[in-house]
Amino acid sequence: MDKFFERLAEDLETYATHAKRKTIEVEDAELLLRRQGYVNDKVPVEVLIEKYLRMDQRRLLIPIATSGNVVIPKKRS
C-alpha cells in the first residue's frame, strides 16, 4: 500500500511539474485516474467519488446547487 501511494504522489507531482506548477490540481488527479483506467467516458470521476467516499467528503468534491442559484463548491478559475 505504501508503494502505491508513493507512486501516486510521484505521478501527481510529475503532472504538476509538467504544467509548470508547484501545486497539484484536481485536474492532475483526474488525468491520473483516466490514465490508470479508473475513469473513462462511461465512468466519470463523480461515480468514483460517490462510490468510495463518505458524504462529507463528497460534498467537498461534487458541486451541488443550493437555494439562490448558488453552486458549492465554487468553480476554480
Beta strands, then each sheet from edge to edge (+ up, - down):
strand 1: 64-66
strand 2: 70-72
sheet 1: 1+ 2-
end
